[in-house]
Amino acid sequence: MPDRSRLVSLDFGRLYLRDIGPAAGPPLLLIHGLMVYGYAFRALVPELASTRRLLIPDLPGAGDSDRPPPVHCAGYSPTWLARTLLALLDDLGLEQVDVLGHSWGGAIAVCLADAAPERVRRLLLVDATCFAMPLPLEGRLALVPGLGPYVFKNLYRRAALAHYLARALADPRRLGDDDLDLYWDRLARTGGREAAYAMLTQLANDERMAAMLPRLKALACDTLVIWGERDAIVPREHAERLRGAISGAGLVWVDGCGHAVAEERPAALTALVREHLGATA
């Protein structure tokens, strides 16, 4: 299958884009969540890229993309990240895409569709973090003023990432050492933890997350909410709340699956993507 993956130069710096599959038809833009990068969608590529073009960016601050200081990019807010992805679409000369956003990527996808509704044809929100949510103890400690940034930058280690990624799975045994090594390598690169911390503070900002509700209510594109029925990261009631906030949205539960649907149940997610978007167009 054609592979056009490359680094794309944008205003903030370089963004790594995995661009794979046939060029014809509306591309599918996949937006990853917090603490991971585009690699999280690896299991979807073999099937989906056989019939349609996939755009899988590493968000600024993650993966193989550049990591500017948070002060230079609006603290990695979801609206700034959405504008960066719109700049990517402009650079690629694409007028319209379908969008799948997972977790934090779901909030970014909503901001993208709100900022440029004409650019988003159809939308899939997978265990999306679009509302204020309770944080575990380690998350609350990381947000303590003054202490938090130091703790996160200097004390957040591979074991802490392993604990978070294991919680994202209904069966923690699915987290392989090789996958953990790759996620830790990207997170631990210079500027990676600072960027992740900035995104975490955005997610924990109740006022900012409350601003998501009018964006959700304004969505006009066909939207499907997909949720792992054993998600231990985002409260279960957020799925129904999200479906209720978006006019005409559907909701599908993925049985026996945790937060990381693309990694734990890729075949089920692929089938839902095909059903919602159509196999090729």
GUTIMAR-411942 format. One line per 10 residues: their letters; for each residue y, z, x of N, C-alpha, C, O. Coordinates in steps of 0.001 Angstrom, whole numbers, plus 500000, padded with zeros to 6 digits. Atoms other than C-alpha are relative to their C-alpha. Layout:
a> Y:Z:X:Y:Z:X:Y:Z:X:Y:Z:X ~ ... .
This chain:
mpdrsrlvsl> 498802:500000:500854:500000:500000:500000:501247:500000:500890:501240:500625:501950 ~ 498791:500072:499165:503511:499248:501317:500584:501391:500264:500673:502226:499363 ~ 499444:498700:499608:505042:502162:503214:501328:499755:500715:501368:499199:501812 ~ 498653:500185:499459:508812:502164:503816:500614:501347:500419:501837:501473:500473 ~ 499522:498644:499675:509087:505846:504848:500899:499972:501226:500649:499231:502177 ~ 499013:500043:498922:512039:506603:507119:500998:501142:499839:501005:501848:498831 ~ 498838:499123:500081:515034:508782:507887:501174:499200:499445:501450:498091:499903 ~ 498837:500641:500613:518060:507908:505730:501237:500806:500365:501260:502021:500170 ~ 498761:499314:499623:521546:508756:506990:500921:500118:498789:501313:499112:498196 ~ 499083:499715:501091:523726:510397:504326:501138:500860:500531:501171:501170:501722 .
dfgrlylrdi> 498830:499263:499535:526960:512382:504467:499632:501319:500689:500276:501697:501667 ~ 500343:498685:499430:525236:515712:505238:499242:499874:501319:499218:500812:502116 ~ 500859:500196:498834:523000:514234:507952:498865:499056:499639:499048:498138:498840 ~ 501147:500876:500223:519546:512634:507952:499034:500640:499001:498706:501823:499089 ~ 500973:499574:500996:517171:512885:505017:498724:499199:500205:498752:497969:500251 ~ 501265:500712:499866:513492:512090:505480:499494:499618:498621:499409:500456:497722 ~ 500468:500527:501277:512181:509901:502665:498645:499355:500191:498490:498437:500996 ~ 501253:500736:500093:508586:509006:502016:500160:499009:498851:500320:499403:497696 ~ 499758:501094:500946:508943:505641:500248:498771:499107:500055:498595:498339:501001 ~ 501305:500637:499928:505566:504215:499365:499614:499398:498655:499963:499934:497603 .
gpaagpplll> 500454:500663:501216:504000:501825:496843:500763:498726:499738:501737:498439:500434 ~ 499355:501277:500302:504984:498486:495275:501452:500181:499594:501805:501168:498949 ~ 498562:499887:500256:508716:497826:494992:500375:499701:498554:501439:500127:498105 ~ 499671:500397:501370:508585:496416:491437:499922:501199:499049:499143:502127:499264 ~ 500019:498960:501023:509309:498617:488406:500831:501203:500383:501173:501376:501552 ~ 499197:498805:499717:511278:501857:488089:499256:500946:500932:498120:501314:500633 ~ 500668:499046:499108:510459:504165:491028:499886:501375:499348:500588:501690:498388 ~ 500133:498598:500393:509315:507745:490527:500494:500863:501147:499941:500827:502246 ~ 499438:499075:499024:511412:510308:492389:499361:501365:499787:499443:501924:498693 ~ 500656:498706:500079:509483:513508:493129:500785:501012:500830:501016:500800:502020 .
ihglmvygya> 499146:499004:499358:511534:516624:493965:499215:501300:500152:498795:501902:499164 ~ 500825:498824:499716:509733:519520:495639:500757:501294:499772:501958:501293:499503 ~ 499431:498691:500249:510327:523235:495274:500405:500744:501258:500494:500163:502340 ~ 499515:499131:498937:511462:526141:497438:498869:500371:500955:497730:500570:500532 ~ 500900:499565:498927:509751:527038:500752:498982:498937:500415:498194:499162:501333 ~ 500923:501074:499632:507820:523751:500868:500812:498735:500258:502036:498796:500378 ~ 499297:501278:499841:508662:520062:501371:499161:498914:499353:498192:499224:498660 ~ 500658:501081:500716:507507:516638:500213:498497:499939:500155:497809:499335:499332 ~ 501444:499934:499770:504046:517260:501640:499267:500597:498807:498084:500322:498610 ~ 500626:499357:501159:503373:519311:498490:499469:498980:498991:498603:499313:498183 .
fralvpelas> 500430:501034:500945:502915:516027:496570:498932:499075:500588:498608:498049:499991 ~ 500895:500917:499281:500408:514538:499029:498816:499534:499163:498405:498378:499269 ~ 501201:500353:500759:497463:514609:496595:500286:499039:498849:499358:498452:498291 ~ 499642:500929:501074:499380:512550:494008:500130:498568:500505:500027:497619:499726 ~ 499641:501310:499447:500092:509653:496356:498907:498953:499851:499217:497847:499409 ~ 500999:501075:500035:496734:507804:496511:499895:499284:498660:499784:498059:498622 ~ 500128:500625:501317:496536:507206:492764:501318:499408:499505:501353:498254:499079 ~ 498742:500460:500581:500196:506928:491739:500611:498844:500782:501164:497917:500188 ~ 499368:501041:499191:501344:504778:494662:499250:498677:499956:499731:497678:500491 ~ 500721:501265:500143:498722:502168:493857:500642:499095:498956:500422:497884:498961 .
trrllipdlp> 499409:500798:501081:500755:501055:490829:501511:500104:499905:502131:499314:499193 ~ 498545:499882:500113:504333:502229:491317:500582:500571:501285:499883:501194:502085 ~ 499298:499530:498817:506902:503044:493959:500300:501485:499868:500842:501928:498856 ~ 499726:498574:499961:507122:506722:494892:501074:500279:501034:501005:499790:502162 ~ 498959:499523:499102:510229:508266:496438:499824:501507:500119:500037:502240:499154 ~ 500269:498576:499786:509392:511661:497966:500877:500485:501143:500459:500447:502300 ~ 499123:499510:498931:512362:513094:499871:499649:501430:500393:499191:502218:499566 ~ 499900:498604:499592:512329:516244:501938:501443:500405:499732:502362:499816:500300 ~ 498639:499583:500315:515344:518053:500507:500754:500410:501262:500133:500865:502223 ~ 499228:499451:498888:518178:518862:502900:499626:501465:500221:499504:502239:499272 .
gagdsdrppp> 500403:498642:499683:517224:522045:504700:498507:500217:500070:498056:501316:500393 ~ 501449:499831:500069:513490:521385:504398:499287:498828:500666:499881:497777:500909 ~ 500834:501076:499489:510663:519336:505863:500538:499391:501277:500872:500096:502229 ~ 499513:500727:498828:511767:516675:508318:501444:499528:499824:501919:498690:500590 ~ 498583:500299:500182:515323:516436:506958:500852:500955:500821:500365:501988:501281 ~ 499086:499135:499264:518368:517914:508701:500302:501269:499206:500130:501315:497988 ~ 499750:498681:500584:519369:521520:508036:501432:500441:500294:501637:501291:501162 ~ 498623:499567:499749:523175:521845:507886:500199:501452:499579:499493:501935:498695 ~ 499709:498628:500431:524609:525369:507647:500364:500031:498518:501036:499120:498035 ~ 499717:499942:501438:524828:526486:503997:501477:499850:499654:501806:499285:498611 .
vhcagysptw> 498573:500081:500290:528631:526753:504218:500477:498556:499934:501509:498280:499321 ~ 499608:501412:499997:528776:522975:504768:499421:499217:498835:499713:498031:498683 ~ 500623:500749:501106:526747:522093:501662:499916:500858:498737:498881:500926:498073 ~ 499868:499234:501247:527906:524362:498845:498867:501000:499826:498407:501241:498710 ~ 501055:499002:500086:525267:526945:499704:498678:499467:499486:497869:500218:498941 ~ 501229:500646:500494:522492:524468:498866:499832:500216:498493:498730:500483:498015 ~ 500074:499851:501453:523342:524716:495175:499220:498835:499400:499143:497770:500014 ~ 500746:501105:500623:521233:522626:492761:500893:498810:499678:500435:497668:499713 ~ 499100:501127:500288:524303:520561:491835:500291:499208:501265:500368:497981:501222 ~ 499782:500717:498743:524979:519753:495509:498768:499204:500389:498881:498059:500827 .
lartllalld> 501235:500705:499669:521344:518842:496076:499807:498793:499087:499336:497748:499535 ~ 500101:501130:500920:521413:516641:492962:500945:498874:500414:500566:497703:500376 ~ 499059:501038:499547:524527:514824:494224:499479:499307:501255:499685:498106:501431 ~ 500569:500601:498794:522770:514272:497551:498911:498995:499636:498815:497933:500252 ~ 501039:500938:500423:519825:512658:495770:500602:498779:499308:500071:497675:499428 ~ 499312:501166:500584:522203:510458:493783:500555:499109:501103:500523:497884:500986 ~ 499542:500793:498856:523726:509381:497104:498838:499242:500629:499009:498116:501097 ~ 501195:500692:499501:520199:508538:498244:499690:498786:499134:499413:497708:499659 ~ 500264:501133:500897:519668:506353:495163:501030:498893:500221:500687:497711:500206 ~ 498972:501006:499708:522982:504623:495880:499671:499260:501289:499796:498037:501356 .
dlgleqvdvl> 500329:500621:498720:521905:503996:499467:498834:499032:499849:498778:498005:500526 ~ 501165:500861:500221:518638:502501:498196:500295:498860:499033:499461:497974:498850 ~ 499650:501043:500955:520469:500330:495648:499229:500093:498697:498950:499071:498071 ~ 500803:499799:501201:518541:501852:492718:500883:500485:498856:501596:501479:498994 ~ 499184:499634:501154:520190:502007:489304:499323:501048:499131:499999:501853:498491 ~ 500703:499090:500915:517488:503963:487490:498638:500376:500583:497968:499559:501215 ~ 501294:499499:499546:514440:506091:488300:499429:500919:498931:500153:501420:498071 ~ 500632:498881:500678:511930:508342:486620:499999:501164:500995:499996:500950:502207 ~ 499875:498833:499125:512057:511899:487976:498969:501054:499617:498793:501375:498441 ~ 500862:498825:500157:509487:514660:488449:500555:501085:500908:500704:500888:502114 .
ghswggaiav> 499503:498867:499228:510842:518020:489539:499088:501189:499847:498775:501597:498728 ~ 500881:498832:500035:508613:520944:490478:500758:501244:500440:501447:501230:501460 ~ 499435:498706:499642:509806:524557:490503:501522:499876:500210:502225:499432:499303 ~ 498575:500163:499696:513268:524649:492188:500412:498538:499878:501550:498238:499515 ~ 499716:501427:500172:513049:520859:492194:500237:499631:498550:500906:498637:498269 ~ 499728:500252:501410:513013:521032:488393:501445:500269:499643:502054:499514:498884 ~ 498584:499714:500235:516436:522679:488353:500873:498894:500580:501861:498491:499965 ~ 499242:501094:499385:517703:519986:490739:499896:498737:499148:500882:498021:498971 ~ 500194:501178:500847:516214:517273:488513:500868:500062:498750:501428:499050:498328 ~ 499149:499840:501184:518043:518684:485487:501462:499740:500353:502171:499079:499594 .
cladaaperv> 498622:500235:499574:521342:518701:487410:500239:498519:500272:501319:498002:499985 ~ 499871:501439:499743:520716:515101:488487:500135:499238:498693:501010:498383:498559 ~ 499956:500689:501291:520027:513959:484914:501282:500315:499238:501780:499482:498480 ~ 498750:499623:500662:523091:515853:483690:501184:499274:500628:502091:498834:499922 ~ 498876:500634:499298:525392:514366:486353:500028:498493:499791:501101:497892:499747 ~ 500070:501461:500124:524176:510785:485890:498885:499631:499024:497842:499130:499444 ~ 501085:500227:500965:522182:510431:482643:499512:498554:499963:498364:498285:499610 ~ 500404:501407:500010:522166:506662:482962:499031:499660:501124:498408:498599:501110 ~ 500867:500274:498845:520201:506948:486216:498567:500494:499791:497665:500088:500524 ~ 501320:499397:500210:517226:508915:484809:499397:499456:498714:499918:499676:497621 .
rrlllvdatc> 500657:500602:501156:514855:507052:482520:499140:501016:499268:499310:501231:498068 ~ 500863:498971:500570:512216:509719:481935:499871:501147:501002:500052:500974:502208 ~ 499949:498786:499187:511817:513264:483204:498747:500828:499764:498300:501001:498630 ~ 501099:499044:500068:508905:515559:483998:500420:501263:500736:500835:501199:501894 ~ 499636:498713:499412:509584:519254:484659:498738:500838:500120:498138:501212:499112 ~ 501268:499323:499726:506652:521063:486281:500274:501421:500471:500777:501624:501577 ~ 499774:498590:499663:506821:524885:486253:501403:500189:500575:501578:500785:501638 ~ 498633:500083:499494:510572:524480:486623:500717:501349:499924:500573:502084:498947 ~ 499209:498763:499954:512848:527378:487628:501407:499703:499497:502339:499542:500284 ~ 498713:500348:500612:515682:526662:485195:500705:501192:499368:501805:501044:498837 .
famplplegr> 499405:498797:500574:516372:530230:484036:499933:501134:501020:499126:501109:501949 ~ 500070:498813:499159:517110:533554:485700:498624:500622:499856:498071:500681:498758 ~ 501369:499490:500031:513816:535149:486639:499868:501229:500883:500614:501383:501850 ~ 500214:498810:499162:512524:538443:488035:499441:499599:501359:498633:498676:501463 ~ 500484:500261:498651:511918:538483:491777:499067:501118:500443:499272:502270:500058 ~ 500842:498939:499441:509116:540353:493583:500809:500864:500953:501942:500530:501300 ~ 499296:499040:499154:510040:543288:495803:500568:499348:501252:501712:499609:501623 ~ 499506:500614:498772:510301:541166:498942:501195:499088:499726:502087:498953:500563 ~ 498866:500831:500365:512639:538799:497126:501249:500822:499756:502345:500423:500150 ~ 498845:499125:500261:514886:541648:495969:500545:500572:501302:501760:500669:501474 .
lalvpglgpy> 499538:499477:498719:515011:543123:499469:500770:498950:500785:501740:499261:501476 ~ 499344:501075:499255:515994:539754:500883:501412:499736:499501:502215:499123:500205 ~ 498686:500276:500575:519033:539674:498593:500967:501177:500134:502090:501111:499633 ~ 499102:498858:499793:520480:543060:499596:501178:499548:500859:500966:499033:501957 ~ 498837:500460:499230:524069:542328:500750:500007:500565:501416:499738:501748:501623 ~ 499935:499594:498606:524446:542457:504516:498643:500043:500665:498451:499445:501724 ~ 501335:499867:499422:520805:543334:505150:499138:498771:499747:498369:498354:500613 ~ 500886:501079:500424:519189:540447:503278:499905:498824:500955:498799:498459:501355 ~ 500088:501160:499102:520131:537502:505514:499298:500319:501308:498535:499498:501817 ~ 500655:499619:498749:519023:539390:508628:498493:500136:499795:497696:499650:500597 .
vfknlyrraa> 501419:499789:500276:515721:540413:507050:499291:498661:499837:498226:498439:500413 ~ 500672:501264:500280:514932:536932:505828:499886:499149:501257:498837:498561:501518 ~ 500016:500862:498814:515871:535150:509048:499080:500533:501081:498381:499761:501739 ~ 500692:499427:498842:514252:537569:511479:498632:500603:499682:497791:500717:500573 ~ 501246:499324:500329:511405:539234:509580:499080:499178:499101:497913:499530:498928 ~ 500859:500832:500849:510135:536492:507258:499125:499141:500906:499611:498213:501553 ~ 500923:500632:499065:507050:535316:509140:498918:499224:499247:498915:499135:498019 ~ 501058:500836:500560:503995:533150:508621:499196:500745:498939:498825:500155:497925 ~ 500783:499229:500968:502133:535946:506807:500722:500126:498664:500087:500097:497609 ~ 499233:499910:501243:504951:536303:504266:499957:498680:499251:499828:498663:498027 .
lahylarala> 500108:501304:500647:504906:532569:503597:498607:499812:499414:498467:499286:498310 ~ 501372:500109:500494:501115:532693:503240:499834:500777:498698:499170:500311:497772 ~ 500083:499186:501216:501474:535476:500655:500653:499272:498823:500095:499237:497726 ~ 499307:500719:501082:503999:533450:498623:499190:498786:499544:499003:498580:498344 ~ 500736:501215:500360:501974:530221:498753:498687:500337:499311:498245:499600:498430 ~ 501232:499594:500666:498797:532073:497788:500275:500411:498553:499472:500125:497665 ~ 499633:499623:501380:500567:533529:494720:500242:498782:499126:500111:498855:497904 ~ 499727:501217:500763:501436:529970:493706:498726:499318:499506:498789:498359:498737 ~ 501278:500602:500363:497734:529180:493289:499185:500962:499141:499173:502167:499389 ~ 500912:499164:500771:495325:530438:490646:498837:500447:500878:498318:501551:500711 .
dprrlgdddl> 501055:499678:499049:492699:530355:493409:500587:499942:501405:500684:498858:501980 ~ 499354:499992:498684:494329:531450:496702:499157:499380:501108:499692:499002:502150 ~ 500865:500591:498979:491314:530130:498621:500305:498524:500221:499867:497940:501213 ~ 499633:501412:499845:492729:526640:498084:501050:499787:501088:501258:498657:501530 ~ 498993:500122:498944:495446:527370:500661:499301:499935:501349:498785:500939:501840 ~ 500655:500173:498720:494078:525943:503887:500909:500359:501158:502132:500297:501040 ~ 499215:499642:498820:495174:527034:507341:500841:498831:500495:501972:499031:500940 ~ 499245:501162:499538:496237:523485:508228:501248:499786:499146:502325:499498:499668 ~ 498850:500158:500893:498481:523257:505160:501035:501093:500268:502234:500817:500318 ~ 499085:498897:499707:499969:526686:505891:500732:499753:501316:501928:500026:501420 .
dlywdrlart> 499368:500291:498713:500629:525639:509490:501137:498994:499844:502200:499152:500444 ~ 498969:501018:500196:502567:522582:508331:501208:500585:499271:502347:500339:499668 ~ 498885:499403:500731:504654:524530:505817:500785:500973:500891:502015:500989:500865 ~ 499318:499045:499134:505406:527260:508355:500774:499287:501094:501890:499694:501418 ~ 499304:500744:498953:506315:524752:511070:501352:499500:499506:502352:499631:500211 ~ 498726:500522:500522:508985:523159:508849:500971:501118:499658:502166:501013:499933 ~ 499116:498902:500381:510330:526447:507524:500596:500688:501220:501756:501102:501196 ~ 499580:499244:498821:510556:528017:510994:500895:499198:500939:501397:499756:501915 ~ 499114:500782:499145:512551:525159:512531:501431:500510:499873:501790:501132:498872 ~ 498618:499512:499963:516166:525895:513446:500737:499635:498714:500809:498464:498340 .
ggreaayaml> 499248:500211:501233:518200:526331:510256:499147:500012:498754:499688:500043:497648 ~ 500871:500072:501169:515152:526245:507977:500025:501248:499147:500108:501168:497921 ~ 499993:498767:500784:515111:529893:506990:501372:500282:499402:501474:500844:498311 ~ 498656:499844:500568:518880:529945:506534:500155:499152:498736:500730:499606:497747 ~ 499916:500877:501175:518607:526994:504129:499161:500550:498854:499604:500561:497706 ~ 500862:499450:501037:515682:528556:502260:500624:501246:499387:500548:501452:498176 ~ 499348:498799:500517:517581:531842:501975:501157:499635:499066:501343:500267:498027 ~ 498887:500434:500847:520619:530032:500565:499488:499526:498643:500090:499836:497615 ~ 500557:500469:501271:518452:528347:497922:499455:501157:499184:499566:501164:497958 ~ 500494:498824:500707:516820:531665:497080:501144:500752:499330:501004:501207:498195 .
tqlanderma> 498858:499306:500608:520224:533247:496485:500550:499214:498812:501020:499809:497842 ~ 499595:500816:501150:521125:530313:494212:499093:500281:498805:499561:500434:497676 ~ 500976:499777:501065:517942:530882:492217:500160:501381:499379:499890:501567:498193 ~ 499845:498632:500494:518696:534599:491904:501375:500266:499406:501648:501382:498965 ~ 498652:499848:500536:522296:534004:490756:499955:499808:498483:499887:498681:497994 ~ 500149:500075:501456:522141:534858:487041:501067:499123:499357:500776:498366:498431 ~ 498918:500791:500584:525524:533288:486303:499764:498507:500204:499959:497708:499288 ~ 500252:501412:499726:524614:530013:487993:498825:499486:499176:498868:498373:498652 ~ 501162:500445:500763:521227:529866:486292:500323:499924:498509:499768:499082:497803 ~ 499592:500075:501405:522847:530581:482907:500699:498685:499707:500649:498195:498578 .
amlprlkala> 499314:501279:500177:524880:527414:483431:499025:498847:499811:499437:497743:499456 ~ 500993:501044:500199:521612:525460:483277:499780:499700:498526:499441:498571:498170 ~ 500333:500182:501415:521249:525980:479519:500768:498848:499355:500142:498011:498705 ~ 499311:501154:500601:524047:523587:478421:499551:498672:500595:499557:497655:499902 ~ 500522:501236:499400:522692:521018:480873:498686:499598:499331:498456:498422:499045 ~ 501277:500278:500657:519254:521316:479304:500221:499471:498586:499566:498518:498165 ~ 499734:500417:501376:520653:520982:475794:500599:498596:499937:500464:497906:498926 ~ 499359:501314:499987:522559:517839:476828:499056:498878:500429:499409:497704:500314 ~ 500911:501043:499532:519510:516013:478219:499642:499038:498873:499297:499453:497767 ~ 500303:501025:501001:518939:512747:476391:498773:499174:500360:498297:498394:499534 .
cdtlviwger> 501155:500797:499583:516036:511275:478380:498700:500615:499474:498631:501813:499200 ~ 501320:499506:500405:512400:511550:477316:499513:501007:501049:499457:500701:502240 ~ 500344:498917:499069:511220:514837:478834:498670:500628:499624:498392:500893:498454 ~ 501260:499289:500179:507814:516409:479302:500004:501221:500910:500244:501110:502113 ~ 500137:498755:499251:507413:520041:480378:498509:500219:500261:497697:500177:499337 ~ 501384:499779:499592:504186:520714:482313:499925:501371:500656:500773:501720:501478 ~ 500042:498615:499527:503047:524251:483076:498576:500428:500324:497662:500225:499524 ~ 501271:499369:499673:500170:525896:484887:499832:501270:499195:500677:502163:499262 ~ 500114:498866:500934:498816:528394:482390:499740:501323:500709:499758:502376:500072 ~ 500168:498763:499243:498148:530917:485162:501100:500150:501057:500887:500767:502101 .
daivprehae> 498869:499902:499069:501541:530601:486874:500397:501457:500196:500742:502150:499239 ~ 499613:498628:499678:502274:533893:488655:501384:500071:500636:501827:501148:501032 ~ 498670:500045:499381:505673:532782:490013:501094:500019:498936:502009:500840:498998 ~ 498997:500116:501061:507677:531783:486915:499403:500548:498705:498288:500175:498340 ~ 500547:499414:501225:507256:533800:483691:499539:498940:498997:500196:497916:498810 ~ 500623:500929:500938:505051:532073:481119:500948:499610:498860:500961:498465:498409 ~ 499112:500288:501136:507679:532376:478388:501083:498977:500343:501701:498414:499440 ~ 499010:501004:499626:509990:530102:480387:499562:498600:499584:500407:497732:499360 ~ 500477:501321:500413:507788:527152:479452:500446:499683:498575:501005:498618:498313 ~ 499587:500205:501397:508399:527555:475723:501523:499958:499883:502074:499178:499107 .
rlrgaisgag> 498531:499975:500042:512054:528375:476331:500576:498673:500487:501554:498168:499935 ~ 499544:501278:499461:512473:525220:478386:499764:498888:498998:500652:498068:498760 ~ 500286:501008:501015:510774:523060:475783:500967:500102:498820:501433:499088:498301 ~ 499105:499805:501131:512933:524586:473055:501435:499606:500289:502170:499241:499371 ~ 498614:500315:499651:516172:523944:474962:500259:498508:500092:501408:498076:500002 ~ 499852:501447:499798:515530:520206:475434:499570:499278:498740:498415:499384:498329 ~ 500294:500695:501246:515706:518066:472318:498856:499004:500185:498913:498126:501046 ~ 501100:500938:499987:512423:516283:471694:498997:500164:501120:498074:499358:501233 ~ 500896:499836:498855:510675:517627:474790:498609:500405:499543:498448:501110:498547 ~ 501363:499558:500212:506918:518017:474865:499617:501049:501017:500291:501220:502033 .
lvwvdgcgha> 500502:498972:499088:504942:520801:476517:498490:499875:500112:497784:499830:499105 ~ 501431:500063:499742:501513:520556:478123:499627:501116:500973:500263:501280:502014 ~ 500516:498955:499121:499598:523476:479631:498844:499440:500819:498001:498714:500294 ~ 501100:500403:499127:497304:522849:482604:499088:501214:500179:499457:502195:500823 ~ 500923:498868:500024:494284:525109:482181:499550:500397:501405:499326:499543:502263 ~ 500547:499475:498765:493159:527334:485040:500832:499713:501221:500316:499720:502338 ~ 499139:500437:498894:496130:526360:487177:501164:500954:500165:501696:501480:499187 ~ 498855:499168:499711:498833:528367:488885:501288:499202:500055:501443:498204:499352 ~ 498663:500594:499914:502381:527422:489867:499984:498631:500676:500744:497741:500295 ~ 499995:501224:499185:501507:524659:492358:499060:498951:499399:497991:498681:499947 .
vaeerpaalt> 500873:500914:500735:500094:522116:489904:499629:498784:500844:498478:498350:500830 ~ 500268:501208:499216:500419:519140:492267:498958:500235:501081:498275:499297:501493 ~ 500961:499698:498942:498283:520910:494869:498678:500519:499440:497623:500333:500046 ~ 501204:499379:500537:495823:522702:492609:499273:499124:498983:498045:499157:498906 ~ 500603:500879:501012:495235:520168:489804:500651:498606:500060:501239:498152:499079 ~ 499322:501298:499860:496454:516800:491165:499503:498939:499026:500297:498126:498551 ~ 500523:501006:500919:494136:514721:488963:500587:500192:498597:500948:499221:497932 ~ 499429:499728:501314:495387:516444:485801:501469:499611:499958:501931:499037:498971 ~ 498575:500339:499967:499018:516024:486852:500191:498489:500063:501079:497946:499406 ~ 499909:501458:499926:498480:512382:487767:499797:499376:498625:500521:498455:498248 .
alvrehlgat> 500263:500534:501334:497039:511718:484313:501191:500228:499076:501541:499351:498286 ~ 498838:499713:500843:500013:513397:482638:501192:499124:500382:501930:498661:499512 ~ 498923:500885:499550:502468:511409:484767:499778:498597:499454:500707:497989:498921 ~ 500297:501336:500492:500745:508152:483852:500219:499902:498491:500756:498913:497994 ~ 499863:500021:501464:500685:509056:480173:501471:500014:499586:501871:499302:498666 ~ 498594:499865:500390:504356:510016:480053:500830:498790:500445:501731:498358:499727 ~ 499176:501079:499444:505714:507195:482208:499419:498620:499750:500140:497624:499795 ~ 500659:501293:500007:503179:504455:481688:499449:499735:501371:500027:500171:502366 ~ 500710:500167:498741:500804:503312:484394:500825:499250:501043:500738:499560:502231 ~ 499311:500830:499010:503121:500746:486002:501485:499873:499752:502195:499375:500625 .
a> 498594:500277:500303:506523:500771:484296:500622:501156:499250:501803:501105:498907 .
